[in-house]
């Protein structure tokens, strides 16, 4: 069962999610985040309406998209994103090397049913929580380390970095 972008927009309306349907570019654009990080959300329907795709991108204080292109701290960023993907049961952090884009994405196949208001509420709560991660990502890009007090998280990152080095050397 496929779903159109207009139908998704109607579900956004039902849950009172402020958004703009851009039918010309085939995307729904909305904003969110937390008190310290603004996010822009892009919602698309892929595979002829059978795949819901919502991605969050981080914005800087000028509301420009944050890019990690050319950052000397890509290795630390990748370790952090890998850890967060491991710890998250729903949604995926992504990094595009060619332009440095960092995004958080949720993709849901809709082959057998339409997206419900309750599912979309859960997705929008999750997408807004990406603002908390954005603060850590910005810190990593600026300082090359995690802004965490918790030793456990820093140890996990160090373990993942060691595993990455082993994999890169063994290939």
Secondary structure as UniProt FT lines:
FT   HELIX           5..14
FT   TURN            15..16
FT   STRAND          20..22
FT   TURN            23..26
FT   STRAND          27..33
FT   STRAND          38..46
FT   TURN            47..50
FT   STRAND          51..59
FT   TURN            61..62
FT   TURN            69..70
FT   TURN            72..73
FT   HELIX           74..87
FT   STRAND          92..96
FT   TURN            97..100
FT   STRAND          101..109
FT   HELIX           117..143
FT   HELIX           151..170
//
